[in-house]
Amino acid sequence: MHFSTASEWLSWIASIHPAEIDLGLDRVKQVAERLGVLRPSSVVITVGGTNGKGSTVAALEAIYRTAHYQVGVFTSPYLFKHNEQIKINGVEATDEEFCAAFSKIESAREEVSLTPFEYHTLAALLLFANKTLDVILLEVGLGGRLDAVNIMDADLAIVTSIGIDHVEWLGETREEIGFEKAGIFRKGSPAVCGDNNPPATLINYAKKLGTPLYIQDKDFSFTQSRPSEWSWEYKNKNFDHLPRNALAIQNMSTVMMAVTLLQDKLSVKEEAIAKGLTAVNLPGRIQIVPGAVMQIFDVAHNPHAVALLANHLKANPGGGKTRAVFSILADKDMLMSIREIATLIDEWYVAPLPIKRGASKEKLEWVFKKASIANYTCYPTIEEAYKMAMSNSGAGDKVIIFGSFHTVAAILGSDEYKKSE
């Protein structure tokens, strides 16, 4: 089967596998071997974790590009269009490149059934194989051990954090989830854990496998010295006056450890690190849009991520009211997520998302009642919820848009938001 447009390919790919998620490496690895993409000459960094993966990949990309390395990046999910998932030296893959890659995958897969994520993973590896790259950054889609990205043997693996999410696939405890995340480790290749309290399963997996493991606050650490600066330390290495950006310092500290461990393969000077940290930009991660009414967009979609957003609000209280525009997927922990931030929100504006996995109006209303939150109003669409939140806000107020990639994308792409710019 072959198509001439990316939209035709994407529609067909979405229809051919019986499940959107089908964890396991056998099928996708078989096709990858046929395509010859499993052993690139580039340095490969795999990034897993519950939260912070996108921030970590974005910072690594910015630092290595600032140091003039050729960089390929594969991330998920995307905000607006599939092209965002694959970038080479900062440039998104074109529809024509996707079509060519999908055509090759289709010819190679024969009887093997692939999920959409597996198609995109293979497309990324194919496009990277056609370029001379110094480093490839691969973001794990779900878990780690059985995620399609894990067909690659990384020179360095990163687990950013371990929280409770995707319990139906990864388990209900941090111990179970930590084991799944640790599946991206490789014998003899270093691994970095940005979580300062990783479960024993992750640590034990590294020991059993023979993976040198570097843990936040045990092997390396950071200190926020000033609002605009922070410091980082590892053994006898100290970096003072590192620039703050909008991303969590915890993740930037993890990035520093990764860059340090790979200095023999990818040498980066301190000046390039500082410039890269300043240049990094990632839409939808505590993305602040200043104005008479400050807007903050965040894709936080589980309790751990929402807690980080809440910490930001606590550290930057301001004087006006804070209104939340909120929607989330039905399979997320809605109750704990809204409880993490409820005391900081004056009014909630909620609505269902028009997608299969979106929480319904009835589910949203149920969870707010369960949380004993009365100051909410449910609207037919998330765009209408945003419109009302903005119209009810005045100078000095904040509007926080969060709960899902779909929530943030819907508002950032709406006519109502464009009017507010």
Contacts in CASP RR format, 6 or more apart in sequence:
PFRMAT RR
TARGET T0000
AUTHOR 0000-0000-0000
METHOD contacts of the structure
MODEL  1
MHFSTASEWLSWIASIHPAEIDLGLDRVKQVAERLGVLRPSSVVITVGGT
NGKGSTVAALEAIYRTAHYQVGVFTSPYLFKHNEQIKINGVEATDEEFCA
AFSKIESAREEVSLTPFEYHTLAALLLFANKTLDVILLEVGLGGRLDAVN
IMDADLAIVTSIGIDHVEWLGETREEIGFEKAGIFRKGSPAVCGDNNPPA
TLINYAKKLGTPLYIQDKDFSFTQSRPSEWSWEYKNKNFDHLPRNALAIQ
NMSTVMMAVTLLQDKLSVKEEAIAKGLTAVNLPGRIQIVPGAVMQIFDVA
HNPHAVALLANHLKANPGGGKTRAVFSILADKDMLMSIREIATLIDEWYV
APLPIKRGASKEKLEWVFKKASIANYTCYPTIEEAYKMAMSNSGAGDKVI
IFGSFHTVAAILGSDEYKKSE
1 12 0 8 1.000
1 106 0 8 1.000
2 103 0 8 1.000
2 106 0 8 1.000
3 9 0 8 1.000
3 12 0 8 1.000
3 99 0 8 1.000
3 102 0 8 1.000
4 99 0 8 1.000
5 95 0 8 1.000
5 99 0 8 1.000
6 82 0 8 1.000
6 95 0 8 1.000
6 98 0 8 1.000
6 99 0 8 1.000
9 98 0 8 1.000
9 99 0 8 1.000
9 102 0 8 1.000
10 82 0 8 1.000
10 116 0 8 1.000
13 102 0 8 1.000
13 114 0 8 1.000
13 116 0 8 1.000
13 119 0 8 1.000
14 116 0 8 1.000
16 113 0 8 1.000
16 114 0 8 1.000
17 113 0 8 1.000
17 114 0 8 1.000
17 115 0 8 1.000
17 116 0 8 1.000
18 113 0 8 1.000
19 115 0 8 1.000
20 115 0 8 1.000
20 116 0 8 1.000
21 115 0 8 1.000
21 117 0 8 1.000
21 142 0 8 1.000
21 169 0 8 1.000
22 115 0 8 1.000
23 142 0 8 1.000
23 146 0 8 1.000
23 147 0 8 1.000
23 169 0 8 1.000
24 146 0 8 1.000
24 147 0 8 1.000
24 148 0 8 1.000
25 146 0 8 1.000
25 148 0 8 1.000
25 150 0 8 1.000
25 151 0 8 1.000
27 112 0 8 1.000
27 113 0 8 1.000
27 114 0 8 1.000
27 118 0 8 1.000
28 114 0 8 1.000
28 118 0 8 1.000
28 121 0 8 1.000
28 122 0 8 1.000
28 148 0 8 1.000
28 151 0 8 1.000
29 38 0 8 1.000
29 151 0 8 1.000
30 112 0 8 1.000
31 105 0 8 1.000
31 108 0 8 1.000
31 109 0 8 1.000
31 112 0 8 1.000
31 114 0 8 1.000
31 118 0 8 1.000
31 122 0 8 1.000
32 38 0 8 1.000
32 122 0 8 1.000
32 125 0 8 1.000
32 151 0 8 1.000
34 108 0 8 1.000
34 109 0 8 1.000
35 104 0 8 1.000
35 105 0 8 1.000
35 108 0 8 1.000
35 122 0 8 1.000
35 125 0 8 1.000
35 126 0 8 1.000
36 129 0 8 1.000
37 122 0 8 1.000
37 125 0 8 1.000
37 126 0 8 1.000
37 128 0 8 1.000
37 129 0 8 1.000
38 125 0 8 1.000
38 151 0 8 1.000
38 152 0 8 1.000
38 153 0 8 1.000
40 125 0 8 1.000
40 128 0 8 1.000
40 129 0 8 1.000
40 133 0 8 1.000
40 136 0 8 1.000
40 152 0 8 1.000
42 72 0 8 1.000
42 128 0 8 1.000
42 133 0 8 1.000
42 134 0 8 1.000
42 135 0 8 1.000
42 136 0 8 1.000
43 134 0 8 1.000
43 135 0 8 1.000
43 136 0 8 1.000
43 155 0 8 1.000
43 156 0 8 1.000
43 262 0 8 1.000
43 265 0 8 1.000
43 266 0 8 1.000
44 135 0 8 1.000
44 136 0 8 1.000
44 138 0 8 1.000
44 152 0 8 1.000
44 153 0 8 1.000
44 154 0 8 1.000
44 155 0 8 1.000
44 156 0 8 1.000
45 60 0 8 1.000
45 135 0 8 1.000
45 136 0 8 1.000
45 137 0 8 1.000
45 138 0 8 1.000
45 154 0 8 1.000
45 155 0 8 1.000
45 156 0 8 1.000
45 157 0 8 1.000
45 158 0 8 1.000
45 258 0 8 1.000
45 262 0 8 1.000
46 138 0 8 1.000
46 140 0 8 1.000
46 149 0 8 1.000
46 150 0 8 1.000
46 152 0 8 1.000
46 154 0 8 1.000
46 156 0 8 1.000
46 157 0 8 1.000
46 158 0 8 1.000
46 184 0 8 1.000
47 53 0 8 1.000
47 54 0 8 1.000
47 56 0 8 1.000
47 57 0 8 1.000
47 60 0 8 1.000
47 137 0 8 1.000
47 138 0 8 1.000
47 139 0 8 1.000
47 140 0 8 1.000
47 157 0 8 1.000
47 158 0 8 1.000
47 160 0 8 1.000
48 139 0 8 1.000
48 140 0 8 1.000
48 141 0 8 1.000
48 143 0 8 1.000
48 144 0 8 1.000
48 157 0 8 1.000
48 158 0 8 1.000
48 159 0 8 1.000
48 160 0 8 1.000
48 181 0 8 1.000
48 184 0 8 1.000
49 140 0 8 1.000
49 143 0 8 1.000
49 159 0 8 1.000
49 160 0 8 1.000
49 161 0 8 1.000
49 162 0 8 1.000
49 181 0 8 1.000
50 160 0 8 1.000
50 161 0 8 1.000
50 162 0 8 1.000
50 163 0 8 1.000
50 164 0 8 1.000
50 165 0 8 1.000
50 177 0 8 1.000
50 181 0 8 1.000
50 302 0 8 1.000
50 304 0 8 1.000
50 305 0 8 1.000
51 160 0 8 1.000
51 161 0 8 1.000
51 163 0 8 1.000
51 300 0 8 1.000
51 302 0 8 1.000
51 304 0 8 1.000
51 305 0 8 1.000
51 308 0 8 1.000
52 160 0 8 1.000
52 161 0 8 1.000
52 248 0 8 1.000
52 251 0 8 1.000
53 75 0 8 1.000
53 139 0 8 1.000
53 140 0 8 1.000
53 160 0 8 1.000
54 75 0 8 1.000
54 139 0 8 1.000
54 282 0 8 1.000
54 285 0 8 1.000
55 160 0 8 1.000
55 247 0 8 1.000
55 248 0 8 1.000
55 251 0 8 1.000
55 252 0 8 1.000
55 282 0 8 1.000
55 285 0 8 1.000
56 158 0 8 1.000
56 160 0 8 1.000
56 251 0 8 1.000
56 254 0 8 1.000
56 255 0 8 1.000
56 258 0 8 1.000
57 73 0 8 1.000
57 75 0 8 1.000
57 137 0 8 1.000
57 139 0 8 1.000
58 247 0 8 1.000
58 280 0 8 1.000
58 281 0 8 1.000
58 282 0 8 1.000
59 245 0 8 1.000
59 247 0 8 1.000
59 251 0 8 1.000
59 252 0 8 1.000
59 255 0 8 1.000
59 276 0 8 1.000
59 277 0 8 1.000
59 280 0 8 1.000
60 137 0 8 1.000
60 255 0 8 1.000
60 258 0 8 1.000
60 259 0 8 1.000
61 71 0 8 1.000
61 72 0 8 1.000
61 73 0 8 1.000
61 87 0 8 1.000
61 90 0 8 1.000
61 137 0 8 1.000
61 280 0 8 1.000
62 276 0 8 1.000
62 277 0 8 1.000
62 279 0 8 1.000
62 280 0 8 1.000
62 281 0 8 1.000
63 255 0 8 1.000
63 259 0 8 1.000
63 268 0 8 1.000
63 272 0 8 1.000
63 273 0 8 1.000
63 276 0 8 1.000
63 277 0 8 1.000
63 280 0 8 1.000
64 71 0 8 1.000
64 134 0 8 1.000
64 135 0 8 1.000
64 266 0 8 1.000
64 268 0 8 1.000
65 71 0 8 1.000
65 89 0 8 1.000
65 90 0 8 1.000
65 276 0 8 1.000
66 272 0 8 1.000
66 273 0 8 1.000
66 275 0 8 1.000
66 276 0 8 1.000
66 279 0 8 1.000
67 266 0 8 1.000
67 267 0 8 1.000
67 268 0 8 1.000
67 269 0 8 1.000
67 272 0 8 1.000
69 134 0 8 1.000
69 135 0 8 1.000
69 266 0 8 1.000
70 88 0 8 1.000
70 89 0 8 1.000
70 131 0 8 1.000
70 132 0 8 1.000
70 133 0 8 1.000
70 134 0 8 1.000
70 135 0 8 1.000
71 88 0 8 1.000
71 89 0 8 1.000
71 90 0 8 1.000
71 133 0 8 1.000
71 134 0 8 1.000
71 135 0 8 1.000
71 136 0 8 1.000
71 137 0 8 1.000
72 86 0 8 1.000
72 87 0 8 1.000
72 88 0 8 1.000
72 89 0 8 1.000
72 128 0 8 1.000
72 131 0 8 1.000
72 133 0 8 1.000
72 135 0 8 1.000
72 136 0 8 1.000
72 137 0 8 1.000
73 86 0 8 1.000
73 87 0 8 1.000
73 88 0 8 1.000
73 90 0 8 1.000
73 136 0 8 1.000
73 137 0 8 1.000
74 85 0 8 1.000
74 86 0 8 1.000
74 120 0 8 1.000
74 121 0 8 1.000
74 124 0 8 1.000
74 125 0 8 1.000
74 128 0 8 1.000
74 136 0 8 1.000
74 137 0 8 1.000
74 138 0 8 1.000
74 139 0 8 1.000
74 149 0 8 1.000
75 84 0 8 1.000
75 85 0 8 1.000
75 87 0 8 1.000
75 137 0 8 1.000
75 139 0 8 1.000
76 85 0 8 1.000
76 117 0 8 1.000
76 120 0 8 1.000
76 139 0 8 1.000
76 141 0 8 1.000
77 85 0 8 1.000
77 405 0 8 1.000
78 84 0 8 1.000
78 85 0 8 1.000
78 405 0 8 1.000
79 283 0 8 1.000
79 284 0 8 1.000
79 405 0 8 1.000
79 408 0 8 1.000
79 409 0 8 1.000
79 412 0 8 1.000
80 409 0 8 1.000
80 412 0 8 1.000
80 413 0 8 1.000
82 98 0 8 1.000
82 120 0 8 1.000
83 92 0 8 1.000
83 93 0 8 1.000
83 94 0 8 1.000
83 95 0 8 1.000
83 98 0 8 1.000
84 92 0 8 1.000
85 93 0 8 1.000
85 120 0 8 1.000
85 124 0 8 1.000
86 92 0 8 1.000
86 93 0 8 1.000
86 97 0 8 1.000
86 98 0 8 1.000
86 120 0 8 1.000
86 123 0 8 1.000
86 124 0 8 1.000
86 127 0 8 1.000
87 93 0 8 1.000
88 127 0 8 1.000
88 128 0 8 1.000
88 131 0 8 1.000
88 133 0 8 1.000
93 123 0 8 1.000
93 124 0 8 1.000
93 127 0 8 1.000
97 127 0 8 1.000
98 123 0 8 1.000
101 122 0 8 1.000
101 123 0 8 1.000
101 126 0 8 1.000
101 127 0 8 1.000
102 119 0 8 1.000
102 123 0 8 1.000
104 126 0 8 1.000
105 114 0 8 1.000
105 119 0 8 1.000
105 122 0 8 1.000
105 123 0 8 1.000
105 126 0 8 1.000
114 122 0 8 1.000
115 148 0 8 1.000
117 141 0 8 1.000
117 142 0 8 1.000
117 148 0 8 1.000
118 148 0 8 1.000
121 148 0 8 1.000
121 149 0 8 1.000
121 151 0 8 1.000
122 148 0 8 1.000
124 138 0 8 1.000
125 152 0 8 1.000
128 136 0 8 1.000
134 266 0 8 1.000
135 266 0 8 1.000
136 152 0 8 1.000
138 149 0 8 1.000
138 152 0 8 1.000
138 154 0 8 1.000
139 149 0 8 1.000
140 147 0 8 1.000
140 149 0 8 1.000
140 150 0 8 1.000
140 184 0 8 1.000
141 147 0 8 1.000
141 148 0 8 1.000
141 149 0 8 1.000
142 166 0 8 1.000
142 169 0 8 1.000
142 170 0 8 1.000
143 166 0 8 1.000
143 169 0 8 1.000
143 170 0 8 1.000
143 177 0 8 1.000
143 180 0 8 1.000
143 181 0 8 1.000
144 150 0 8 1.000
144 180 0 8 1.000
144 181 0 8 1.000
144 183 0 8 1.000
144 184 0 8 1.000
145 179 0 8 1.000
145 180 0 8 1.000
145 181 0 8 1.000
145 182 0 8 1.000
145 183 0 8 1.000
145 184 0 8 1.000
146 180 0 8 1.000
147 184 0 8 1.000
149 184 0 8 1.000
150 183 0 8 1.000
150 184 0 8 1.000
153 186 0 8 1.000
153 189 0 8 1.000
154 184 0 8 1.000
154 186 0 8 1.000
154 189 0 8 1.000
155 189 0 8 1.000
155 262 0 8 1.000
155 265 0 8 1.000
156 189 0 8 1.000
156 190 0 8 1.000
156 191 0 8 1.000
156 192 0 8 1.000
156 258 0 8 1.000
156 261 0 8 1.000
156 262 0 8 1.000
157 184 0 8 1.000
157 185 0 8 1.000
157 186 0 8 1.000
157 189 0 8 1.000
157 190 0 8 1.000
157 191 0 8 1.000
157 192 0 8 1.000
157 211 0 8 1.000
158 191 0 8 1.000
158 192 0 8 1.000
158 193 0 8 1.000
158 194 0 8 1.000
158 254 0 8 1.000
158 258 0 8 1.000
159 178 0 8 1.000
159 181 0 8 1.000
159 182 0 8 1.000
159 184 0 8 1.000
159 191 0 8 1.000
159 192 0 8 1.000
159 193 0 8 1.000
159 194 0 8 1.000
159 195 0 8 1.000
159 198 0 8 1.000
159 202 0 8 1.000
160 194 0 8 1.000
160 195 0 8 1.000
160 251 0 8 1.000
160 254 0 8 1.000
161 194 0 8 1.000
161 195 0 8 1.000
161 250 0 8 1.000
161 304 0 8 1.000
162 174 0 8 1.000
162 177 0 8 1.000
162 178 0 8 1.000
162 181 0 8 1.000
162 195 0 8 1.000
162 198 0 8 1.000
162 199 0 8 1.000
162 202 0 8 1.000
163 174 0 8 1.000
163 177 0 8 1.000
163 302 0 8 1.000
163 303 0 8 1.000
163 304 0 8 1.000
164 172 0 8 1.000
164 173 0 8 1.000
164 174 0 8 1.000
164 177 0 8 1.000
164 302 0 8 1.000
164 303 0 8 1.000
164 304 0 8 1.000
164 333 0 8 1.000
165 177 0 8 1.000
165 302 0 8 1.000
165 304 0 8 1.000
165 332 0 8 1.000
165 333 0 8 1.000
168 331 0 8 1.000
170 176 0 8 1.000
170 177 0 8 1.000
170 180 0 8 1.000
171 177 0 8 1.000
171 180 0 8 1.000
173 199 0 8 1.000
174 199 0 8 1.000
175 199 0 8 1.000
175 200 0 8 1.000
175 201 0 8 1.000
176 201 0 8 1.000
177 199 0 8 1.000
178 198 0 8 1.000
178 199 0 8 1.000
178 201 0 8 1.000
178 202 0 8 1.000
179 199 0 8 1.000
179 201 0 8 1.000
179 202 0 8 1.000
179 205 0 8 1.000
181 202 0 8 1.000
182 191 0 8 1.000
182 201 0 8 1.000
182 202 0 8 1.000
182 205 0 8 1.000
182 206 0 8 1.000
183 205 0 8 1.000
184 191 0 8 1.000
185 191 0 8 1.000
185 205 0 8 1.000
185 206 0 8 1.000
185 209 0 8 1.000
185 211 0 8 1.000
185 213 0 8 1.000
186 209 0 8 1.000
186 211 0 8 1.000
187 209 0 8 1.000
187 210 0 8 1.000
187 211 0 8 1.000
188 209 0 8 1.000
188 210 0 8 1.000
188 211 0 8 1.000
188 212 0 8 1.000
189 211 0 8 1.000
189 212 0 8 1.000
190 211 0 8 1.000
190 212 0 8 1.000
190 213 0 8 1.000
190 214 0 8 1.000
190 261 0 8 1.000
191 206 0 8 1.000
191 211 0 8 1.000
191 212 0 8 1.000
191 213 0 8 1.000
191 214 0 8 1.000
192 213 0 8 1.000
192 214 0 8 1.000
192 254 0 8 1.000
192 257 0 8 1.000
192 258 0 8 1.000
192 261 0 8 1.000
193 202 0 8 1.000
193 213 0 8 1.000
193 214 0 8 1.000
193 215 0 8 1.000
193 216 0 8 1.000
193 254 0 8 1.000
194 215 0 8 1.000
194 216 0 8 1.000
194 250 0 8 1.000
194 251 0 8 1.000
194 253 0 8 1.000
194 254 0 8 1.000
194 257 0 8 1.000
195 215 0 8 1.000
195 216 0 8 1.000
196 215 0 8 1.000
196 216 0 8 1.000
196 217 0 8 1.000
196 218 0 8 1.000
196 250 0 8 1.000
198 215 0 8 1.000
203 213 0 8 1.000
203 215 0 8 1.000
205 211 0 8 1.000
206 212 0 8 1.000
206 213 0 8 1.000
207 213 0 8 1.000
214 220 0 8 1.000
214 234 0 8 1.000
214 257 0 8 1.000
214 261 0 8 1.000
216 250 0 8 1.000
216 253 0 8 1.000
216 254 0 8 1.000
216 257 0 8 1.000
219 234 0 8 1.000
219 257 0 8 1.000
220 232 0 8 1.000
220 233 0 8 1.000
220 234 0 8 1.000
220 253 0 8 1.000
220 256 0 8 1.000
220 257 0 8 1.000
220 260 0 8 1.000
221 232 0 8 1.000
221 233 0 8 1.000
221 234 0 8 1.000
221 253 0 8 1.000
222 230 0 8 1.000
222 231 0 8 1.000
222 232 0 8 1.000
222 233 0 8 1.000
222 249 0 8 1.000
222 250 0 8 1.000
222 252 0 8 1.000
222 253 0 8 1.000
222 256 0 8 1.000
223 230 0 8 1.000
223 231 0 8 1.000
223 232 0 8 1.000
223 233 0 8 1.000
224 230 0 8 1.000
224 244 0 8 1.000
224 249 0 8 1.000
225 231 0 8 1.000
225 240 0 8 1.000
225 241 0 8 1.000
227 244 0 8 1.000
228 243 0 8 1.000
228 244 0 8 1.000
229 240 0 8 1.000
229 241 0 8 1.000
229 242 0 8 1.000
229 243 0 8 1.000
229 244 0 8 1.000
230 242 0 8 1.000
230 244 0 8 1.000
230 249 0 8 1.000
230 252 0 8 1.000
231 238 0 8 1.000
231 239 0 8 1.000
231 240 0 8 1.000
231 241 0 8 1.000
231 242 0 8 1.000
232 238 0 8 1.000
232 239 0 8 1.000
232 242 0 8 1.000
232 253 0 8 1.000
232 256 0 8 1.000
233 239 0 8 1.000
234 256 0 8 1.000
234 257 0 8 1.000
234 260 0 8 1.000
237 260 0 8 1.000
239 256 0 8 1.000
239 270 0 8 1.000
239 273 0 8 1.000
242 252 0 8 1.000
242 256 0 8 1.000
242 273 0 8 1.000
242 274 0 8 1.000
242 277 0 8 1.000
243 274 0 8 1.000
243 277 0 8 1.000
243 278 0 8 1.000
245 252 0 8 1.000
245 277 0 8 1.000
245 278 0 8 1.000
245 280 0 8 1.000
246 282 0 8 1.000
246 285 0 8 1.000
246 286 0 8 1.000
246 287 0 8 1.000
246 288 0 8 1.000
247 280 0 8 1.000
247 282 0 8 1.000
247 285 0 8 1.000
247 286 0 8 1.000
248 308 0 8 1.000
252 277 0 8 1.000
256 273 0 8 1.000
259 266 0 8 1.000
259 268 0 8 1.000
259 273 0 8 1.000
283 297 0 8 1.000
283 408 0 8 1.000
283 412 0 8 1.000
284 297 0 8 1.000
284 298 0 8 1.000
284 299 0 8 1.000
284 408 0 8 1.000
284 412 0 8 1.000
285 298 0 8 1.000
285 299 0 8 1.000
286 296 0 8 1.000
286 297 0 8 1.000
286 298 0 8 1.000
286 308 0 8 1.000
286 309 0 8 1.000
286 312 0 8 1.000
287 296 0 8 1.000
287 297 0 8 1.000
287 298 0 8 1.000
288 294 0 8 1.000
288 295 0 8 1.000
288 296 0 8 1.000
289 295 0 8 1.000
289 296 0 8 1.000
289 297 0 8 1.000
289 421 0 8 1.000
292 394 0 8 1.000
292 395 0 8 1.000
292 396 0 8 1.000
293 390 0 8 1.000
293 393 0 8 1.000
293 394 0 8 1.000
293 395 0 8 1.000
293 396 0 8 1.000
293 397 0 8 1.000
293 398 0 8 1.000
293 399 0 8 1.000
293 420 0 8 1.000
294 396 0 8 1.000
294 397 0 8 1.000
294 398 0 8 1.000
294 399 0 8 1.000
295 398 0 8 1.000
295 399 0 8 1.000
295 400 0 8 1.000
295 401 0 8 1.000
295 420 0 8 1.000
296 309 0 8 1.000
296 312 0 8 1.000
296 398 0 8 1.000
296 399 0 8 1.000
296 400 0 8 1.000
296 401 0 8 1.000
296 402 0 8 1.000
297 401 0 8 1.000
297 402 0 8 1.000
297 408 0 8 1.000
297 411 0 8 1.000
297 412 0 8 1.000
298 305 0 8 1.000
298 309 0 8 1.000
298 400 0 8 1.000
298 401 0 8 1.000
298 402 0 8 1.000
298 403 0 8 1.000
298 408 0 8 1.000
299 305 0 8 1.000
299 402 0 8 1.000
299 403 0 8 1.000
299 404 0 8 1.000
299 405 0 8 1.000
299 407 0 8 1.000
299 408 0 8 1.000
300 306 0 8 1.000
300 308 0 8 1.000
300 309 0 8 1.000
300 337 0 8 1.000
300 402 0 8 1.000
300 403 0 8 1.000
301 328 0 8 1.000
301 329 0 8 1.000
301 332 0 8 1.000
301 337 0 8 1.000
301 402 0 8 1.000
301 403 0 8 1.000
301 404 0 8 1.000
301 405 0 8 1.000
302 332 0 8 1.000
302 333 0 8 1.000
302 337 0 8 1.000
303 333 0 8 1.000
303 336 0 8 1.000
303 337 0 8 1.000
303 339 0 8 1.000
303 340 0 8 1.000
306 337 0 8 1.000
306 338 0 8 1.000
306 340 0 8 1.000
306 341 0 8 1.000
306 402 0 8 1.000
306 403 0 8 1.000
307 340 0 8 1.000
307 341 0 8 1.000
309 341 0 8 1.000
309 400 0 8 1.000
309 402 0 8 1.000
310 340 0 8 1.000
310 341 0 8 1.000
310 344 0 8 1.000
313 322 0 8 1.000
313 341 0 8 1.000
313 344 0 8 1.000
313 398 0 8 1.000
313 400 0 8 1.000
314 344 0 8 1.000
318 396 0 8 1.000
318 398 0 8 1.000
319 396 0 8 1.000
320 396 0 8 1.000
320 397 0 8 1.000
320 398 0 8 1.000
321 346 0 8 1.000
321 347 0 8 1.000
321 393 0 8 1.000
321 397 0 8 1.000
321 398 0 8 1.000
322 344 0 8 1.000
322 345 0 8 1.000
322 346 0 8 1.000
322 397 0 8 1.000
322 398 0 8 1.000
322 399 0 8 1.000
322 400 0 8 1.000
323 345 0 8 1.000
323 346 0 8 1.000
323 347 0 8 1.000
323 348 0 8 1.000
323 349 0 8 1.000
323 389 0 8 1.000
323 392 0 8 1.000
323 393 0 8 1.000
323 397 0 8 1.000
323 398 0 8 1.000
323 399 0 8 1.000
323 400 0 8 1.000
324 341 0 8 1.000
324 345 0 8 1.000
324 347 0 8 1.000
324 348 0 8 1.000
324 349 0 8 1.000
324 389 0 8 1.000
324 399 0 8 1.000
324 400 0 8 1.000
324 401 0 8 1.000
324 402 0 8 1.000
325 349 0 8 1.000
325 350 0 8 1.000
325 382 0 8 1.000
325 385 0 8 1.000
325 386 0 8 1.000
325 389 0 8 1.000
325 399 0 8 1.000
325 400 0 8 1.000
325 401 0 8 1.000
325 402 0 8 1.000
325 407 0 8 1.000
325 411 0 8 1.000
326 338 0 8 1.000
326 348 0 8 1.000
326 349 0 8 1.000
326 350 0 8 1.000
326 385 0 8 1.000
326 401 0 8 1.000
326 402 0 8 1.000
326 403 0 8 1.000
326 407 0 8 1.000
327 350 0 8 1.000
327 351 0 8 1.000
327 352 0 8 1.000
327 353 0 8 1.000
327 358 0 8 1.000
327 359 0 8 1.000
327 364 0 8 1.000
327 382 0 8 1.000
327 385 0 8 1.000
327 403 0 8 1.000
327 404 0 8 1.000
327 406 0 8 1.000
327 407 0 8 1.000
328 334 0 8 1.000
328 337 0 8 1.000
328 353 0 8 1.000
328 358 0 8 1.000
328 359 0 8 1.000
328 364 0 8 1.000
328 403 0 8 1.000
328 404 0 8 1.000
328 407 0 8 1.000
329 353 0 8 1.000
329 357 0 8 1.000
329 358 0 8 1.000
329 359 0 8 1.000
329 404 0 8 1.000
329 406 0 8 1.000
330 357 0 8 1.000
330 358 0 8 1.000
330 359 0 8 1.000
330 360 0 8 1.000
330 363 0 8 1.000
331 357 0 8 1.000
332 359 0 8 1.000
332 403 0 8 1.000
332 404 0 8 1.000
334 359 0 8 1.000
334 363 0 8 1.000
334 364 0 8 1.000
334 367 0 8 1.000
335 367 0 8 1.000
335 370 0 8 1.000
335 371 0 8 1.000
337 403 0 8 1.000
338 348 0 8 1.000
338 367 0 8 1.000
338 368 0 8 1.000
338 371 0 8 1.000
338 373 0 8 1.000
339 371 0 8 1.000
342 371 0 8 1.000
342 373 0 8 1.000
345 375 0 8 1.000
345 400 0 8 1.000
346 375 0 8 1.000
347 375 0 8 1.000
347 376 0 8 1.000
347 377 0 8 1.000
347 389 0 8 1.000
347 392 0 8 1.000
348 368 0 8 1.000
348 373 0 8 1.000
348 375 0 8 1.000
348 376 0 8 1.000
348 377 0 8 1.000
349 376 0 8 1.000
349 377 0 8 1.000
349 379 0 8 1.000
349 385 0 8 1.000
349 386 0 8 1.000
349 388 0 8 1.000
349 389 0 8 1.000
350 364 0 8 1.000
350 368 0 8 1.000
350 376 0 8 1.000
350 377 0 8 1.000
350 378 0 8 1.000
350 379 0 8 1.000
350 385 0 8 1.000
351 361 0 8 1.000
351 364 0 8 1.000
351 378 0 8 1.000
351 379 0 8 1.000
351 380 0 8 1.000
351 381 0 8 1.000
351 382 0 8 1.000
351 384 0 8 1.000
351 385 0 8 1.000
352 358 0 8 1.000
352 359 0 8 1.000
352 360 0 8 1.000
352 361 0 8 1.000
352 364 0 8 1.000
352 382 0 8 1.000
353 359 0 8 1.000
353 382 0 8 1.000
353 404 0 8 1.000
353 406 0 8 1.000
353 407 0 8 1.000
353 410 0 8 1.000
354 381 0 8 1.000
355 406 0 8 1.000
358 404 0 8 1.000
358 406 0 8 1.000
359 367 0 8 1.000
361 378 0 8 1.000
364 378 0 8 1.000
365 378 0 8 1.000
368 374 0 8 1.000
368 376 0 8 1.000
377 385 0 8 1.000
377 388 0 8 1.000
379 385 0 8 1.000
379 388 0 8 1.000
382 407 0 8 1.000
382 410 0 8 1.000
382 411 0 8 1.000
383 410 0 8 1.000
383 411 0 8 1.000
383 414 0 8 1.000
383 416 0 8 1.000
386 399 0 8 1.000
386 401 0 8 1.000
386 411 0 8 1.000
386 414 0 8 1.000
386 416 0 8 1.000
386 417 0 8 1.000
387 416 0 8 1.000
389 399 0 8 1.000
390 399 0 8 1.000
390 416 0 8 1.000
390 420 0 8 1.000
393 399 0 8 1.000
401 407 0 8 1.000
401 408 0 8 1.000
401 411 0 8 1.000
402 408 0 8 1.000
411 417 0 8 1.000
END
